[in-house]
Amino acid sequence: MKEKRLSILFILLLIAVCVAGRYNAIKKAIPVASITVDEMTSLSLELVFEGTKPVGVSSVQSLVVTDDYFVIAGRPFGTLEQGGETNNKLIIIDRQSLEDVTNHFISNSTTFELGHANGMTYDDINNEFVVVGIRNEYGECDSLARIDATNFRQISLEKLPCVGNGIAYIDDAGCFAIRNNDVLVMIDGNLEYVIDSCEMATDLTNQDIAYYNGKLYLVNWAYRRNEARAVGIRKNQNVIYQFDLETKTMRAFIVGRPKMEMEGIYFINGEAYVLFNGGGMKYGYYYIYKILFNERDLE
């Protein structure tokens, strides 16, 4: 009943906003940065997959999980160019066999225009993967890429009405949540205009986001020592913030290990998976872990 009530309330809110013609974001501060390590719930992870980064991939950046596959967007080596990084690659892992089946769908020479590929989600209405993190000549991530989820072919590059470095599809309401650095932005299902937004400033490095059961999950990494000290954690630890869209309340989970950069998070069938870039001597590897949430953590 709670999910149904949330869906109805959220849809009514979206309709009201659209009718009012409110295209500019309304920012309301959420005290994310004030949550310290003493108030965080510790999470344990279970290793699901360890892979070697393909030739040409500098770092893995975002993750989507389907019934059949783990789909990962990889960023290439090289410097920024106008329009952002180019020649991105996808990695496709079979969830049953845990084998890399990328070449079953695309050739080794196939590349994509995904920029930094900071965030990726699945739009089930259009059966597309949507990727954000594509920079313009000013270094702003103001574009997105659409990829057909059946044949893994890139469909288009399009402009966003905001900047985005993380994205989640909210299937209850048929809209998107986009992380614009320290601002969370709600955008219509066609990704044409901003519905609403609120500030979500943290002292940590912002990564991708995901949606599940009325809540958004925001991945943050302590890249610098000062970032870590601000919330009382250690460098290279990760924090997952949980934001309830109905109550507008926030809680936080700490991931002490592995001490690597957590890039993405994705929920499927009530289970959460996270993507890590390898660190230290293992930087040529990437890892997929399952989060061992308690049921009450997701209520």
PASEBA-1860 file (N, C-alpha, C; in nm, 3 decimals):
! residues 299
1> MKEKRLSI> 0.082/-0.121/0.000/0.000/0.000/0.000/0.085/0.126/0.000 ~ 0.198/0.118/0.073/0.284/0.237/0.079/0.338/0.270/-0.059 ~ 0.381/0.165/-0.136/0.436/0.189/-0.270/0.330/0.249/-0.360 ~ 0.206/0.197/-0.351/0.099/0.247/-0.437/0.068/0.391/-0.402 ~ 0.062/0.421/-0.268/0.034/0.557/-0.225/0.143/0.653/-0.271 ~ 0.269/0.608/-0.260/0.381/0.691/-0.305/0.370/0.720/-0.454 ~ 0.338/0.617/-0.531/0.329/0.634/-0.676/0.222/0.736/-0.712 ~ 0.105/0.724/-0.648/-0.006/0.816/-0.678/0.031/0.958/-0.640
9> LFILLLIA> 0.088/0.975/-0.519/0.125/1.109/-0.474/0.230/1.171/-0.565 ~ 0.327/1.089/-0.605/0.435/1.140/-0.688/0.383/1.182/-0.825 ~ 0.296/1.098/-0.884/0.240/1.129/-1.015/0.156/1.256/-1.009 ~ 0.074/1.269/-0.901/-0.007/1.389/-0.885/0.081/1.513/-0.873 ~ 0.193/1.498/-0.801/0.286/1.609/-0.788/0.343/1.650/-0.923 ~ 0.381/1.550/-1.002/0.437/1.579/-1.134/0.336/1.649/-1.222 ~ 0.211/1.602/-1.219/0.106/1.665/-1.300/0.086/1.810/-1.257 ~ 0.079/1.831/-1.125/0.059/1.967/-1.075/0.170/2.060/-1.116
17> VCVAGRYN> 0.293/2.009/-1.109/0.409/2.091/-1.145/0.405/2.126/-1.293 ~ 0.375/2.026/-1.376/0.373/2.050/-1.520/0.265/2.149/-1.559 ~ 0.146/2.135/-1.497/0.036/2.227/-1.528/0.073/2.369/-1.490 ~ 0.144/2.381/-1.378/0.184/2.515/-1.333/0.292/2.575/-1.419 ~ 0.354/2.495/-1.502/0.459/2.545/-1.591/0.587/2.578/-1.518 ~ 0.615/2.506/-1.412/0.734/2.536/-1.332/0.854/2.465/-1.391 ~ 0.930/2.534/-1.474/1.042/2.473/-1.543/1.174/2.497/-1.470 ~ 1.176/2.591/-1.377/1.300/2.620/-1.306/1.305/2.540/-1.177
25> AIKKAIPV> 1.424/2.493/-1.144/1.440/2.409/-1.026/1.417/2.489/-0.898 ~ 1.353/2.426/-0.802/1.335/2.484/-0.670/1.425/2.408/-0.574 ~ 1.519/2.474/-0.515/1.621/2.407/-0.436/1.587/2.413/-0.287 ~ 1.583/2.299/-0.223/1.560/2.289/-0.080/1.675/2.209/-0.021 ~ 1.741/2.267/0.076/1.861/2.204/0.129/1.829/2.077/0.208 ~ 1.900/1.970/0.179/1.894/1.846/0.255/2.029/1.831/0.325 ~ 2.030/1.816/0.458/2.159/1.818/0.531/2.237/1.688/0.518 ~ 2.278/1.655/0.395/2.352/1.532/0.371/2.487/1.535/0.440
33> ASITVDEM> 2.558/1.645/0.424/2.694/1.654/0.474/2.700/1.646/0.626 ~ 2.587/1.668/0.693/2.588/1.666/0.839/2.581/1.525/0.896 ~ 2.561/1.425/0.811/2.556/1.287/0.858/2.699/1.235/0.877 ~ 2.735/1.203/1.000/2.871/1.158/1.028/2.875/1.006/1.038 ~ 2.996/0.953/1.046/3.014/0.809/1.045/2.940/0.742/1.161 ~ 2.928/0.810/1.275/2.858/0.751/1.390/2.711/0.728/1.362 ~ 2.656/0.798/1.264/2.514/0.785/1.232/2.491/0.694/1.110 ~ 2.599/0.638/1.055/2.586/0.554/0.936/2.574/0.407/0.973
41> TSLSLELV> 2.501/0.333/0.893/2.488/0.190/0.909/2.593/0.119/0.823 ~ 2.668/0.028/0.883/2.772/-0.044/0.808/2.709/-0.150/0.718 ~ 2.764/-0.162/0.597/2.717/-0.260/0.501/2.828/-0.359/0.468 ~ 2.788/-0.484/0.448/2.880/-0.585/0.399/2.848/-0.615/0.253 ~ 2.951/-0.655/0.179/2.934/-0.685/0.037/2.978/-0.828/0.008 ~ 2.925/-0.881/-0.101/2.962/-1.015/-0.146/3.012/-1.006/-0.290 ~ 3.136/-1.051/-0.315/3.192/-1.042/-0.449/3.114/-1.132/-0.545 ~ 3.074/-1.074/-0.658/3.000/-1.147/-0.761/3.087/-1.174/-0.883
49> FEGTKPVG> 3.166/-1.073/-0.921/3.244/-1.087/-1.045/3.369/-1.001/-1.039 ~ 3.481/-1.055/-1.087/3.606/-0.981/-1.105/3.645/-0.992/-1.252 ~ 3.664/-0.877/-1.316/3.697/-0.877/-1.457/3.818/-0.793/-1.489 ~ 3.877/-0.819/-1.604/3.989/-0.740/-1.655/3.936/-0.637/-1.751 ~ 3.980/-0.515/-1.735/3.932/-0.409/-1.825/3.978/-0.436/-1.968 ~ 3.887/-0.422/-2.064/3.924/-0.445/-2.204/4.027/-0.345/-2.253 ~ 4.093/-0.380/-2.360/4.189/-0.289/-2.423/4.119/-0.158/-2.458 ~ 4.181/-0.047/-2.420/4.124/0.083/-2.450/4.038/0.142/-2.340
57> VSSVQSLV> 4.006/0.064/-2.237/3.923/0.114/-2.127/4.012/0.155/-2.010 ~ 4.003/0.281/-1.974/4.081/0.334/-1.862/4.013/0.304/-1.729 ~ 3.879/0.322/-1.726/3.805/0.300/-1.602/3.662/0.262/-1.633 ~ 3.604/0.178/-1.549/3.461/0.150/-1.558/3.388/0.261/-1.482 ~ 3.271/0.302/-1.532/3.208/0.421/-1.477/3.064/0.401/-1.429 ~ 2.988/0.313/-1.491/2.849/0.298/-1.451/2.798/0.159/-1.485 ~ 2.689/0.121/-1.417/2.639/-0.016/-1.422/2.488/-0.018/-1.432 ~ 2.435/-0.108/-1.519/2.294/-0.143/-1.521/2.286/-0.295/-1.513
65> VTDDYFVI> 2.188/-0.345/-1.438/2.169/-0.489/-1.424/2.033/-0.525/-1.481 ~ 2.031/-0.617/-1.577/1.906/-0.667/-1.633/1.883/-0.809/-1.581 ~ 1.774/-0.871/-1.622/1.749/-1.009/-1.581/1.860/-1.103/-1.627 ~ 1.923/-1.068/-1.739/2.023/-1.158/-1.799/2.167/-1.112/-1.787 ~ 2.188/-0.978/-1.779/2.325/-0.928/-1.794/2.360/-0.819/-1.693 ~ 2.490/-0.809/-1.666/2.550/-0.690/-1.608/2.603/-0.609/-1.726 ~ 2.560/-0.485/-1.739/2.604/-0.400/-1.849/2.683/-0.283/-1.790 ~ 2.807/-0.265/-1.835/2.898/-0.167/-1.778/2.945/-0.071/-1.887
73> AGRPFGTL> 2.947/0.057/-1.855/3.002/0.157/-1.947/3.144/0.191/-1.905 ~ 3.236/0.181/-2.000/3.377/0.207/-1.972/3.426/0.334/-2.040 ~ 3.510/0.405/-1.968/3.567/0.530/-2.020/3.704/0.501/-2.082 ~ 3.735/0.562/-2.197/3.864/0.537/-2.262/3.977/0.618/-2.201 ~ 4.099/0.587/-2.240/4.214/0.669/-2.205/4.208/0.799/-2.284 ~ 4.284/0.897/-2.242/4.296/1.019/-2.321/4.243/1.142/-2.251 ~ 4.265/1.256/-2.315/4.223/1.384/-2.260/4.085/1.422/-2.313 ~ 4.026/1.524/-2.252/3.897/1.573/-2.296/3.908/1.639/-2.433
81> EQGGETNN> 3.806/1.621/-2.512/3.794/1.689/-2.640/3.661/1.762/-2.639 ~ 3.638/1.846/-2.737/3.509/1.912/-2.744/3.401/1.803/-2.758 ~ 3.302/1.810/-2.671/3.200/1.707/-2.667/3.232/1.595/-2.570 ~ 3.348/1.598/-2.509/3.381/1.498/-2.408/3.466/1.385/-2.461 ~ 3.490/1.284/-2.375/3.568/1.168/-2.415/3.494/1.092/-2.526 ~ 3.569/1.026/-2.610/3.508/0.950/-2.720/3.558/0.807/-2.717 ~ 3.500/0.724/-2.802/3.542/0.584/-2.816/3.523/0.503/-2.688 ~ 3.410/0.524/-2.623/3.375/0.443/-2.506/3.343/0.299/-2.547
89> KLIIIDRQ> 3.346/0.211/-2.450/3.310/0.072/-2.475/3.208/0.023/-2.372 ~ 3.126/-0.073/-2.413/3.039/-0.143/-2.321/3.099/-0.279/-2.289 ~ 3.073/-0.324/-2.168/3.112/-0.459/-2.125/2.983/-0.530/-2.084 ~ 2.961/-0.650/-2.137/2.837/-0.723/-2.110/2.873/-0.858/-2.048 ~ 2.827/-0.878/-1.924/2.858/-1.000/-1.850/2.729/-1.080/-1.830 ~ 2.731/-1.208/-1.867/2.616/-1.295/-1.847/2.601/-1.323/-1.697 ~ 2.483/-1.300/-1.642/2.464/-1.315/-1.498/2.463/-1.460/-1.452 ~ 2.428/-1.551/-1.542/2.424/-1.692/-1.504/2.562/-1.757/-1.513
97> SLEDVTNH> 2.626/-1.741/-1.625/2.757/-1.805/-1.645/2.873/-1.722/-1.593 ~ 2.847/-1.592/-1.570/2.951/-1.497/-1.529/3.065/-1.492/-1.631 ~ 3.028/-1.501/-1.757/3.124/-1.490/-1.866/3.104/-1.357/-1.938 ~ 3.214/-1.302/-1.988/3.206/-1.181/-2.070/3.153/-1.220/-2.208 ~ 3.033/-1.173/-2.239/2.968/-1.209/-2.366/2.955/-1.087/-2.458 ~ 3.038/-0.987/-2.435/3.030/-0.864/-2.513/3.035/-0.892/-2.663 ~ 3.128/-0.980/-2.703/3.146/-1.004/-2.847/3.031/-1.084/-2.908 ~ 2.936/-1.129/-2.828/2.815/-1.191/-2.882/2.722/-1.086/-2.942
105> FISNSTTF> 2.741/-0.962/-2.898/2.651/-0.854/-2.940/2.720/-0.746/-3.023 ~ 2.843/-0.716/-2.987/2.916/-0.608/-3.056/3.060/-0.652/-3.080 ~ 3.119/-0.598/-3.185/3.257/-0.635/-3.217/3.356/-0.561/-3.130 ~ 3.480/-0.608/-3.131/3.584/-0.544/-3.052/3.610/-0.401/-3.096 ~ 3.578/-0.371/-3.222/3.604/-0.237/-3.275/3.488/-0.140/-3.251 ~ 3.376/-0.191/-3.202/3.260/-0.105/-3.178/3.286/-0.010/-3.062 ~ 3.259/0.117/-3.083/3.274/0.216/-2.977/3.148/0.301/-2.967 ~ 3.137/0.373/-2.856/3.020/0.456/-2.828/3.066/0.596/-2.790
113> ELGHANGM> 2.973/0.691/-2.801/3.001/0.828/-2.760/2.927/0.854/-2.629 ~ 2.993/0.824/-2.518/2.929/0.832/-2.387/2.999/0.929/-2.292 ~ 3.099/1.000/-2.341/3.171/1.094/-2.256/3.237/1.023/-2.139 ~ 3.224/1.081/-2.021/3.281/1.018/-1.901/3.195/0.901/-1.854 ~ 3.070/0.895/-1.903/2.978/0.784/-1.872/2.955/0.768/-1.723 ~ 2.946/0.880/-1.651/2.933/0.878/-1.505/2.812/0.801/-1.455 ~ 2.700/0.808/-1.530/2.577/0.747/-1.482/2.502/0.676/-1.594 ~ 2.437/0.563/-1.559/2.359/0.489/-1.658/2.237/0.428/-1.590
121> TYDDINNE> 2.124/0.426/-1.662/2.003/0.365/-1.610/1.929/0.297/-1.723 ~ 1.823/0.224/-1.687/1.743/0.153/-1.788/1.603/0.212/-1.792 ~ 1.560/0.256/-1.909/1.426/0.310/-1.934/1.342/0.196/-1.992 ~ 1.255/0.137/-1.908/1.180/0.020/-1.955/1.066/0.056/-2.050 ~ 1.026/0.181/-2.052/0.922/0.223/-2.146/0.974/0.216/-2.289 ~ 1.096/0.264/-2.310/1.155/0.267/-2.443/1.257/0.155/-2.466 ~ 1.279/0.071/-2.363/1.377/-0.037/-2.372/1.514/0.017/-2.414 ~ 1.559/0.117/-2.339/1.686/0.183/-2.370/1.770/0.200/-2.244
129> FVVVGIRN> 1.901/0.193/-2.263/1.994/0.239/-2.161/2.018/0.387/-2.185 ~ 2.015/0.465/-2.079/2.039/0.609/-2.089/2.164/0.642/-2.009 ~ 2.260/0.709/-2.074/2.390/0.736/-2.013/2.413/0.887/-2.007 ~ 2.457/0.936/-1.890/2.492/1.077/-1.876/2.640/1.090/-1.843 ~ 2.690/1.213/-1.857/2.831/1.240/-1.832/2.904/1.281/-1.957 ~ 2.828/1.336/-2.054/2.887/1.375/-2.182/2.909/1.526/-2.180 ~ 3.034/1.567/-2.190/3.070/1.707/-2.170/3.061/1.789/-2.297 ~ 3.027/1.917/-2.279/3.035/2.011/-2.390/3.171/2.080/-2.389
137> EYGECDSL> 3.188/2.182/-2.473/3.319/2.247/-2.483/3.356/2.325/-2.357 ~ 3.258/2.345/-2.266/3.284/2.416/-2.142/3.307/2.319/-2.025 ~ 3.310/2.190/-2.055/3.332/2.091/-1.951/3.209/2.056/-1.872 ~ 3.091/2.098/-1.919/2.966/2.068/-1.850/2.902/1.942/-1.909 ~ 2.854/1.853/-1.821/2.791/1.729/-1.867/2.643/1.757/-1.898 ~ 2.617/1.811/-2.015/2.482/1.858/-2.047/2.415/1.773/-2.155 ~ 2.466/1.653/-2.181/2.407/1.569/-2.285/2.391/1.426/-2.233 ~ 2.315/1.346/-2.306/2.296/1.206/-2.273/2.302/1.122/-2.400
145> ARIDATNF> 2.324/0.995/-2.380/2.325/0.900/-2.492/2.219/0.794/-2.468 ~ 2.153/0.753/-2.576/2.054/0.645/-2.569/2.111/0.523/-2.640 ~ 2.095/0.406/-2.578/2.145/0.280/-2.635/2.032/0.178/-2.635 ~ 2.008/0.115/-2.747/1.905/0.012/-2.757/1.943/-0.106/-2.667 ~ 1.853/-0.144/-2.577/1.885/-0.249/-2.480/1.873/-0.389/-2.537 ~ 1.827/-0.401/-2.660/1.816/-0.533/-2.722/1.939/-0.567/-2.805 ~ 1.981/-0.474/-2.890/2.096/-0.501/-2.979/2.222/-0.424/-2.941 ~ 2.215/-0.343/-2.834/2.331/-0.268/-2.785/2.388/-0.177/-2.894
153> RQISLEKL> 2.302/-0.112/-2.968/2.343/-0.013/-3.067/2.309/0.125/-3.015 ~ 2.402/0.220/-3.032/2.374/0.356/-2.988/2.272/0.420/-3.080 ~ 2.168/0.481/-3.019/2.059/0.538/-3.096/2.081/0.687/-3.123 ~ 2.117/0.761/-3.018/2.128/0.907/-3.035/2.207/0.970/-2.922 ~ 2.249/1.094/-2.948/2.302/1.185/-2.847/2.207/1.302/-2.837 ~ 2.170/1.341/-2.715/2.072/1.447/-2.698/2.113/1.540/-2.586 ~ 2.061/1.662/-2.592/2.090/1.763/-2.489/1.997/1.743/-2.369 ~ 2.051/1.768/-2.252/1.974/1.768/-2.129/1.935/1.912/-2.092
161> PCVGNGIA> 1.827/1.930/-2.016/1.793/2.064/-1.968/1.871/2.102/-1.843 ~ 1.969/2.020/-1.806/2.052/2.048/-1.689/2.184/1.974/-1.708 ~ 2.271/1.984/-1.611/2.395/1.908/-1.610/2.370/1.778/-1.535 ~ 2.432/1.668/-1.579/2.408/1.541/-1.512/2.531/1.454/-1.501 ~ 2.562/1.406/-1.379/2.671/1.310/-1.362/2.624/1.183/-1.291 ~ 2.494/1.164/-1.284/2.435/1.043/-1.230/2.288/1.041/-1.271 ~ 2.230/0.921/-1.296/2.092/0.917/-1.344/2.023/0.790/-1.294 ~ 1.893/0.805/-1.263/1.811/0.692/-1.223/1.673/0.708/-1.285
169> YIDDAGCF> 1.617/0.600/-1.335/1.482/0.602/-1.390/1.384/0.565/-1.279 ~ 1.285/0.650/-1.255/1.185/0.626/-1.152/1.063/0.567/-1.220 ~ 1.056/0.435/-1.222/0.952/0.369/-1.300/0.813/0.393/-1.242 ~ 0.801/0.420/-1.111/0.671/0.447/-1.052/0.602/0.566/-1.118 ~ 0.682/0.663/-1.158/0.627/0.787/-1.211/0.665/0.814/-1.355 ~ 0.749/0.728/-1.414/0.789/0.747/-1.553/0.873/0.870/-1.575 ~ 0.956/0.905/-1.477/1.043/1.021/-1.493/1.184/0.982/-1.452 ~ 1.276/1.079/-1.459/1.416/1.054/-1.426/1.461/1.142/-1.310
177> AIRNNDVL> 1.552/1.089/-1.230/1.625/1.170/-1.133/1.767/1.181/-1.184 ~ 1.818/1.302/-1.184/1.954/1.326/-1.233/2.035/1.396/-1.124 ~ 2.154/1.346/-1.104/2.244/1.408/-1.007/2.329/1.511/-1.080 ~ 2.313/1.634/-1.041/2.386/1.745/-1.100/2.482/1.796/-0.993 ~ 2.593/1.722/-0.977/2.689/1.753/-0.871/2.618/1.754/-0.735 ~ 2.600/1.870/-0.673/2.539/1.876/-0.541/2.389/1.903/-0.546 ~ 2.328/1.886/-0.661/2.184/1.910/-0.675/2.119/1.785/-0.734 ~ 2.006/1.745/-0.677/1.927/1.635/-0.731/1.812/1.695/-0.811
185> VMIDGNLE> 1.801/1.657/-0.938/1.705/1.718/-1.030/1.606/1.613/-1.078 ~ 1.477/1.647/-1.077/1.374/1.561/-1.134/1.341/1.612/-1.274 ~ 1.341/1.520/-1.372/1.317/1.556/-1.512/1.208/1.467/-1.569 ~ 1.130/1.521/-1.660/1.019/1.446/-1.718/1.070/1.324/-1.796 ~ 0.977/1.234/-1.830/1.014/1.110/-1.895/1.077/1.125/-2.031 ~ 1.054/1.239/-2.096/1.116/1.266/-2.226/1.248/1.341/-2.213 ~ 1.288/1.368/-2.089/1.415/1.436/-2.060/1.423/1.572/-2.127 ~ 1.311/1.644/-2.122/1.304/1.774/-2.190/1.304/1.892/-2.094
193> YVIDSCEM> 1.248/1.876/-1.973/1.243/1.991/-1.883/1.253/1.947/-1.738 ~ 1.302/2.040/-1.655/1.319/2.016/-1.512/1.185/2.032/-1.442 ~ 1.149/1.935/-1.360/1.026/1.942/-1.282/1.052/2.006/-1.146 ~ 1.156/1.960/-1.078/1.186/2.010/-0.944/1.328/1.968/-0.909 ~ 1.381/2.026/-0.803/1.515/1.986/-0.758/1.537/2.025/-0.614 ~ 1.639/1.967/-0.553/1.678/2.006/-0.418/1.828/1.988/-0.402 ~ 1.887/2.067/-0.314/2.029/2.058/-0.289/2.061/1.932/-0.209 ~ 2.168/1.867/-0.244/2.216/1.751/-0.170/2.366/1.754/-0.162
201> ATDLTNQD> 2.418/1.858/-0.104/2.562/1.877/-0.097/2.626/1.778/0.001 ~ 2.738/1.721/-0.042/2.816/1.634/0.046/2.962/1.679/0.040 ~ 3.040/1.627/0.132/3.183/1.656/0.132/3.261/1.551/0.053 ~ 3.188/1.456/-0.007/3.252/1.345/-0.076/3.238/1.360/-0.228 ~ 3.308/1.275/-0.302/3.301/1.277/-0.448/3.171/1.211/-0.493 ~ 3.091/1.283/-0.572/2.962/1.234/-0.618/2.979/1.130/-0.729 ~ 2.905/1.021/-0.720/2.906/0.918/-0.822/2.763/0.896/-0.874 ~ 2.732/0.776/-0.921/2.602/0.750/-0.982/2.493/0.732/-0.875
209> IAYYNGKL> 2.367/0.723/-0.922/2.253/0.706/-0.833/2.164/0.594/-0.886 ~ 2.074/0.543/-0.801/1.979/0.439/-0.840/1.849/0.461/-0.765 ~ 1.742/0.399/-0.815/1.610/0.412/-0.753/1.557/0.275/-0.717 ~ 1.494/0.267/-0.597/1.425/0.144/-0.558/1.323/0.174/-0.449 ~ 1.199/0.130/-0.472/1.095/0.130/-0.370/1.076/0.267/-0.303 ~ 1.064/0.370/-0.386/1.036/0.503/-0.331/1.156/0.578/-0.280 ~ 1.276/0.522/-0.299/1.396/0.588/-0.247/1.504/0.594/-0.354 ~ 1.584/0.700/-0.344/1.702/0.713/-0.429/1.825/0.677/-0.347
217> YLVNWAYR> 1.920/0.613/-0.412/2.045/0.573/-0.349/2.159/0.642/-0.421 ~ 2.236/0.723/-0.348/2.341/0.806/-0.405/2.478/0.757/-0.358 ~ 2.563/0.722/-0.452/2.696/0.669/-0.420/2.795/0.785/-0.407 ~ 2.873/0.783/-0.300/2.977/0.884/-0.277/3.106/0.817/-0.232 ~ 3.218/0.873/-0.278/3.350/0.815/-0.252/3.440/0.919/-0.187 ~ 3.517/0.877/-0.086/3.613/0.965/-0.021/3.743/0.963/-0.099 ~ 3.751/1.048/-0.199/3.868/1.053/-0.287/3.986/1.121/-0.218 ~ 3.957/1.221/-0.137/4.062/1.299/-0.070/4.052/1.282/0.081
225> RNEARAVG> 4.165/1.299/0.148/4.166/1.283/0.294/4.074/1.384/0.362 ~ 4.072/1.507/0.312/3.986/1.608/0.374/3.838/1.573/0.359 ~ 3.803/1.510/0.244/3.665/1.467/0.225/3.628/1.363/0.330 ~ 3.719/1.268/0.348/3.693/1.160/0.444/3.680/1.214/0.586 ~ 3.771/1.301/0.624/3.770/1.355/0.760/3.643/1.433/0.790 ~ 3.585/1.494/0.689/3.466/1.577/0.709/3.349/1.495/0.766 ~ 3.343/1.366/0.731/3.234/1.283/0.782/3.286/1.172/0.873 ~ 3.416/1.174/0.902/3.472/1.082/0.999/3.505/0.944/0.945
233> IRKNQNVI> 3.521/0.932/0.813/3.558/0.803/0.756/3.701/0.810/0.706 ~ 3.747/0.701/0.644/3.882/0.696/0.592/3.883/0.719/0.442 ~ 3.997/0.765/0.392/4.013/0.782/0.248/3.988/0.649/0.178 ~ 3.923/0.657/0.061/3.889/0.542/-0.023/3.775/0.458/0.032 ~ 3.706/0.505/0.135/3.583/0.440/0.176/3.466/0.503/0.103 ~ 3.354/0.431/0.100/3.238/0.477/0.025/3.116/0.490/0.115 ~ 3.031/0.586/0.080/2.906/0.608/0.153/2.792/0.603/0.052 ~ 2.685/0.532/0.087/2.564/0.529/0.006/2.455/0.603/0.083
241> YQFDLETK> 2.408/0.716/0.028/2.302/0.792/0.090/2.167/0.744/0.037 ~ 2.072/0.726/0.127/1.937/0.682/0.091/1.842/0.798/0.115 ~ 1.774/0.844/0.008/1.684/0.959/0.017/1.542/0.914/-0.012 ~ 1.454/0.930/0.088/1.314/0.891/0.075/1.238/1.002/0.003 ~ 1.183/0.971/-0.114/1.115/1.073/-0.193/0.984/1.119/-0.131 ~ 0.924/1.036/-0.046/0.797/1.073/0.016/0.817/1.158/0.140 ~ 0.907/1.115/0.227/0.926/1.186/0.353/1.035/1.292/0.346 ~ 1.115/1.289/0.238/1.228/1.380/0.220/1.330/1.365/0.332
249> TMRAFIVG> 1.344/1.244/0.384/1.442/1.217/0.488/1.560/1.141/0.429 ~ 1.672/1.148/0.500/1.797/1.092/0.452/1.860/1.003/0.558 ~ 1.918/0.890/0.515/2.004/0.812/0.601/2.126/0.772/0.519 ~ 2.227/0.718/0.587/2.352/0.688/0.518/2.404/0.552/0.560 ~ 2.470/0.484/0.464/2.533/0.355/0.486/2.681/0.368/0.450 ~ 2.767/0.310/0.530/2.909/0.315/0.502/2.957/0.179/0.452 ~ 3.039/0.182/0.348/3.103/0.062/0.295/3.252/0.075/0.323 ~ 3.299/0.007/0.427/3.438/0.019/0.467/3.533/-0.051/0.372
257> RPKMEMEG> 3.489/-0.167/0.322/3.570/-0.246/0.230/3.483/-0.303/0.120 ~ 3.540/-0.317/0.000/3.678/-0.289/-0.038/3.705/-0.139/-0.044 ~ 3.829/-0.101/-0.020/3.867/0.040/-0.022/3.909/0.080/-0.163 ~ 3.811/0.080/-0.251/3.831/0.120/-0.390/3.717/0.214/-0.428 ~ 3.727/0.270/-0.546/3.627/0.367/-0.591/3.500/0.296/-0.635 ~ 3.390/0.320/-0.562/3.261/0.268/-0.601/3.201/0.363/-0.705 ~ 3.179/0.313/-0.825/3.137/0.398/-0.936/2.986/0.401/-0.956 ~ 2.920/0.286/-0.941/2.779/0.281/-0.974/2.704/0.186/-0.884
265> IYFINGEA> 2.570/0.202/-0.885/2.481/0.117/-0.807/2.357/0.090/-0.889 ~ 2.300/-0.031/-0.874/2.178/-0.061/-0.949/2.097/-0.167/-0.875 ~ 1.965/-0.150/-0.874/1.874/-0.244/-0.809/1.799/-0.325/-0.914 ~ 1.780/-0.453/-0.886/1.695/-0.538/-0.969/1.634/-0.645/-0.879 ~ 1.501/-0.657/-0.888/1.429/-0.758/-0.811/1.462/-0.753/-0.662 ~ 1.476/-0.632/-0.612/1.502/-0.613/-0.470/1.645/-0.634/-0.426 ~ 1.735/-0.660/-0.521/1.876/-0.679/-0.489/1.958/-0.564/-0.545 ~ 2.060/-0.524/-0.470/2.145/-0.412/-0.510/2.285/-0.460/-0.546
273> YVLFNGGG> 2.337/-0.407/-0.656/2.472/-0.439/-0.701/2.550/-0.309/-0.717 ~ 2.680/-0.316/-0.688/2.766/-0.199/-0.701/2.888/-0.234/-0.785 ~ 2.941/-0.132/-0.852/3.056/-0.146/-0.943/3.175/-0.072/-0.886 ~ 3.292/-0.138/-0.885/3.415/-0.078/-0.836/3.522/-0.076/-0.944 ~ 3.596/0.033/-0.948/3.722/0.037/-1.019/3.829/-0.025/-0.931 ~ 3.918/-0.106/-0.990/4.028/-0.162/-0.913/4.122/-0.053/-0.865 ~ 4.188/-0.077/-0.753/4.282/0.021/-0.700/4.421/-0.039/-0.685 ~ 4.521/0.045/-0.667/4.657/0.000/-0.643/4.712/-0.085/-0.756
281> MKYGYYYI> 4.770/-0.199/-0.722/4.831/-0.287/-0.822/4.725/-0.353/-0.910 ~ 4.600/-0.351/-0.868/4.494/-0.417/-0.943/4.410/-0.319/-1.024 ~ 4.467/-0.206/-1.060/4.387/-0.106/-1.129/4.340/-0.153/-1.266 ~ 4.398/-0.258/-1.319/4.353/-0.312/-1.447/4.229/-0.398/-1.434 ~ 4.177/-0.414/-1.311/4.061/-0.496/-1.288/3.940/-0.411/-1.249 ~ 3.823/-0.471/-1.259/3.702/-0.409/-1.206/3.622/-0.517/-1.135 ~ 3.529/-0.474/-1.046/3.460/-0.569/-0.960/3.312/-0.535/-0.949 ~ 3.228/-0.639/-0.944/3.086/-0.624/-0.916/3.057/-0.695/-0.784
289> YKILFNER> 2.998/-0.623/-0.692/2.960/-0.679/-0.563/2.809/-0.669/-0.543 ~ 2.756/-0.762/-0.466/2.617/-0.754/-0.420/2.617/-0.696/-0.279 ~ 2.527/-0.600/-0.254/2.517/-0.541/-0.121/2.428/-0.630/-0.035 ~ 2.473/-0.662/0.085/2.396/-0.746/0.176/2.310/-0.660/0.268 ~ 2.213/-0.592/0.206/2.119/-0.511/0.284/2.033/-0.601/0.371 ~ 1.995/-0.552/0.490/1.888/-0.612/0.566/1.755/-0.563/0.509 ~ 1.651/-0.643/0.523/1.521/-0.603/0.467/1.475/-0.470/0.524 ~ 1.500/-0.446/0.652/1.455/-0.321/0.713/1.531/-0.200/0.659
297> DLE> 1.650/-0.223/0.602/1.725/-0.112/0.542/1.654/-0.056/0.420 ~ 1.577/-0.140/0.352/1.513/-0.101/0.226/1.366/-0.064/0.244 ~ 1.315/-0.071/0.368/1.173/-0.040/0.390/1.146/0.109/0.374
END
